[in-house]
Amino acid sequence: MTWGNGLLLWLLPGVVALAGGVAWWRARARRQLVSLGVPLTVGRRRERLRATLLWLGLAVATVALAGPRWGSVSEMHTASGTDVALVLDCSRSMMATDLYPNRLEAARRKALALLRLAPGTRMALMPFAALPVLRCPLTGDHQALGEMLQDCTPEMFPAEKGYQGTAIGTAVSDALRKLGGQSERGQAVLVMSDGADDDHAAVQRAADEAKAAGVPVVGLFIGDPDKQVTLAIDGRDEVMSADRSTLEKLATETEGLCVNAVLDDRDAQTIAEFLAAHTAQRPWEERRRTVASERFQWLLMPAVLLLSLGALLPTRRRLPAQIPPLRTEPGERS
């Protein structure tokens, strides 16, 4: 069993303590009334039953609000949109802090913003440095993509003398193969990077392959070329320059788009609008991974029933009628 809001379960000890405190206070008040000779208008048994129903209902409601989950269901999801291969630069230079909090985290946020602005998008995730790695095939499960994005770090790729490389051309070519070259599906390659690829032949080859397949390459430049940022690599301070020339070349030759990352979501909005206008929005369907089913409703109805019974249960008891003193007429003996 799992919980949607498991922290709410910490309220249960508070409910128990509060119930005990109220019961102690009522018992003390009852004893004081009895000692003063005040007739009690509330039956003890009914009062206990009412309190039990109310506190038990509150406890069950707390467990229901915690969102218990058990069992599993298989979800079928359908939507209409573009298939996008996200090629994410995970080299060490992406840890530079000219974008808050660093370039890599900014890129993750831009990917999530794009998924939010274009909810029908299916996305494949391919982090790269000197070589690309397929982290996730095409999927419409945006929650799973968000979790996998957090796992994309420079530690995934080995470094040689502190450097890991920026093989954009090789990564784009690999992404095109993963997409399958079905241009009628409405496809695009989205490259998020801060650097240029020195292997010009690989970049040209990737541009030619994308153009032949009719797949535009969209570049999101992650970095500020006007800032000189240093980063400590293996005990040395290295300048992490930013260069968008490779992204511009790929975008120009494939009739794509290249934009700079900004603080707000205007860049993601621009990319979403480009994909909607320049790629076919085809319907797709996929069976989602098995997930735990929400079961709070199994507890919510008993909680409502217990609270209702407790609130409606009468607790007052009928007091014995007092016999008035006999009145005597004048001249009669009492």
N, C-alpha and C positions, 0 to 999 in steps of 0.2 A: 504494500500500500504506500502511496505517495500523497503529498499534500500540496494544494495550490497555494495556500497561505498558512504554512505550518507555524509561523510565529504566533498566530492567534491562539494556539493551544496553550501558550503560557498564561492565558487569561483564566484557565480552569482552576489553578490553585487559588487565584483571587476570588473566584466565584464561591469556592468551598469555604474560604476564610470568611467571606462576607456573610454567607449563610449561617455559619457558626456564630458569628458576632451578633447577628440579628436575633437568632434563637436565644442566645444568652440574655440579651437585653429584654426580650419579651418575657422570658421566665422571671427575670428580676422584677419587672413591672407588675407581673401577676402576683408575686409574693407580697409586694408592698400593698397592693389593693386588698388582698385577703387579710393582711394584718390590720388594715384600717377598717375592715368590716364592710367594704364597698362590694355590692353584688356584682358578679362577673356576668357580662352580657355575651361573651364569646366562649363557645365550647372548646375545651382543650383539644379533643380529638379532631374536630373539624379544622381547628386552627393549624394543627400539625399536618393534617392531610393537605390543606391548602398550601402551606409553605413548602411541603415536599414537592407538590406538583409544579409550583412556580419555579423553584430553584432547579429542579430536574429539567424542566423545559428550557430554562436559560442555559444550563450546561450543554444540553443536546444542541441547542441553537448555535452555541459557540463552536462546537465540533463541526456542525454543518458549514458555518462560515469559513472554517479552516480549509474547506475544499478537499474532502477525501477523494482519492482516486484509486480504483482497482479495476482489474479486468483490462481488456483491450478491444479496440475496434480498428478496422481498416478503412481509411478515408479515401474517397475518390474525389480528386480536385480537377476542375475544368476552368479554363480561362482563355483569353485571347491576347496575344502580344508577340514580342520579339524574343528570339533565342540569342543570348549574349554570352560570349566567352570573356570572362574578366581575367585579364593578364596582369597580375599584381606584382610589382617590383618589391622584392623582399631583401635586397642587398643592404649592407650596413649603412650606406649613405642615407637610407630612408629613416634612420634614427635621428637625423639632424632636426634641430628645433626651430627652424625658421617658420614653420607652420606649427600651430599649437595642437597637442603637446609635442608631437613630432610628425614627420612626414608620413610615416606608416599608419599611425593612428588616424591622421586626417584622411588618408586614402580609405581606410575602413569605414569611416563615417560617411564619406561620399558614396561608397557602394551601397550602404544601408539607405541613404537618402534617395538614391536612384530607385531602389526596390520599393520604397514607400511612394514615390511619385509615379512609378510605372508598375502597379501591382500585378499586371498580367505578364510581366517579364519572367522568362525562364533563364537561369544563369548557371554557367559552369565556372568553376574557380580554379585558376591555374597560377599559383605563385611561381616566381622565377628569380634567379640570380644569374649564375653562369649557365644554368640549365633550367628548363621548366619542369614542373611536377604537377600532374593533375590531382588536385586536392578533392574536387567534387565534380561529378558529371552534371550535365544539364538537369536542373530541378526547379520546380516552382515552390519548394519548401523554403520560404525566406527565413524562417526561424533557424532551420538547420544551417543555412548559409551564414547567418550571423554568428553562429557558434563556431563554424569552421574558419571564418575570417579571423577570429581571435587567436587561432592556432597558427596563423601564418606569420612567422617571425624570421629574422636572419639566421637563427639557430638551425633552421631547416637545411641550410646549405653550407658546405665546407668552405673555408677561406684559405687562400694561398697568399702568404705574406700580408695578411690583413685585408685582402681584397677578394671580392666574390664575383665581380663582373656584372655586366648588364646586358644580357643576350636577348635584346628585344626582338630582333629578327627571327631567331630560332624559336622563341616563345610564340610569336604570331603564327609562324608556319605550323607549329604543333597544334595551336588552338584551332586553326582552320581544319586540320584533319579530325580533331575531336568533334567539331560541328558537323562534319560530314559533307560539306559542300552543297547542301540542299538550299539554294538561294530562294526557292519558292516558299520556304518556311519563314522567311523574314529573319535574317541573321546579321550579326555584327560582332566585331572584336573590339573590346574596350581595354585599352592599355593605360594603366596608372603607373607612372614612373617619374623619376626626377633626373634621369640622365640620358645620355646618348649611347648608341651602340657603335663601337669602333669597327665592327665587322660589317662594312658597307655592302659587301656581296650578299650576306645573309639578309640584310634589310631590304635590298632591291629584290631578292628572290621572294621574300614574304610579300612585298608590295605587288609583284607580278601575280603571285598565286591568289591573293585576295581580289585583285582586279578581275582576274579570269573567272573567279567564282562568283563575282558580283556581291562580295561581302565588304562593306565599308569598315575601315579601321577608325575608331574614335579614340583620340588621345586626351587624357586628362593629365596635365602637367602638374606634378606635385612638387612645389618648391618656389622659392623667390629668387630670381636671378640677380636682383639688386642687393641682396644681402650676402655677406661672406660669413659662412657658418663653419666652425671647427668642431670636430668630433674626436674624442679620444679613442684610438684604435690600437690595441696591443701596447698601451703605454705611450703612444705618440699622438700628438695633436695633428690631425689631418684636416685640410680644407675640403669641405663637401660642396663642390660646385653643382649648379643645376643647369641643365642644357635640354632644351626642347626640340632641337633640330631633327632628331630621329622621328619623334611623334609628328612633327609638321610634315615631314617627307611622306610618311605612311598615310597620313590623312589626305594630303594633296593628291597623291597618285591613286588613291582608291575612292575618291570623291566622298571622303569622310569628314571628320570634324576634329579640331584640336582647340581645347580651351584651357585656361589657367585655373587652378583651384583658388577659390576665394573663401572668405570666412563664413558666408551664409550658404544657402542652397541654390543660389542662382546658377552655378555651374552644373549641378545635377539636373536642374530644371531645363537648362539648355540642351543637355544630352538627351533627356527624356523626350523633349519636343522634336529633336532631330530623329530619334528612333521612330517616333510615331509618324513622322512625315516622310521618311526615306526608306523605311523597311516595311514589308508586308506584315500586318497584324493578324496572324493565323491562329485559329483555335487549336488548343492542345488539351490533352487529358492525361493525367497520371495518377497512379495509386500511391497515396502517401504512406509513409512508414507507420507501423502500428503504434498507437499511443494509448496511454492509460485513459480510461473513461471517467468523466465526472460523475460522482455518486452522491453529491450533497443533497439532492432531492429526496433520497431515501431517509435522511435524518431531519430534513426541514419540516415535513408534514407532521411527524411525531412531536417535534418541538412546538409547532403551532397548536397542536391538539392539547398537549400538556399545559401550555400557558393559558389557553382558552378555558380549560376545565378549572384550573387554579383560580383564574380571575372570576369565574361565574359561580364558584362553589360558595354557598351561604355559610357563614360561621356563627351568626347570632343564634342564641338559644332563647326559648321562651321562659321567662321568669315566673315563679309561682305567684298567683294573684294574692295581694294582701287583703285580709278580711277587715272591713272598717269596724270600728267600735260601735256597739249597740246604743241607740239613742233612747232615752226614757222620757215619758211624758210626765208633766207635773202631777204630783200626787201618787205616782206609781213607785213602788219599790224596785230598786234595781236588783 
